[in-house]
């Protein structure tokens, strides 16, 4: 499967992926959403900043899923995996605030990061606010 993670541009995470400081991507949800139970080791993971073109690809190497989160479990996850996910151990209050009411967390580890010739995608049918898209082949949404 191919996965497209759409990143918050202001956080500068794609540069951290390229530099090797960020080796995992987390998604925090109130309900189970993609890629929950839809991503496995060996899948392809593409990255793009919101409003930009796809420009990075990596191979999924490990997937962790956590549910029934409460404040102590959220803190434990952030403390244990935050550096891998954010490329820094300095967890800003913004991150802790963002995760405070989430019940589910998925952490996707990746390696073999490659910079691609950038390309646009068509999100039609996936919802304008989709931040993660799962397709059997990225070429189906490539423009």
Buried (B, 14 or more C-beta within 10 A) or exposed (E): BBBBBBBEEEBEBBEBBBEEBBBBBBBBBEEBBBBBEBBEEEBBBBBBBEEBEBBBBBBBBEBBBBEEBEEEBBBEBBEEBBBBBBBEEEBEEEBBEEBEEBBBBBBBBBEEBEEEEEBEBEEEEBEEEBBBBBBEEBEEBBE
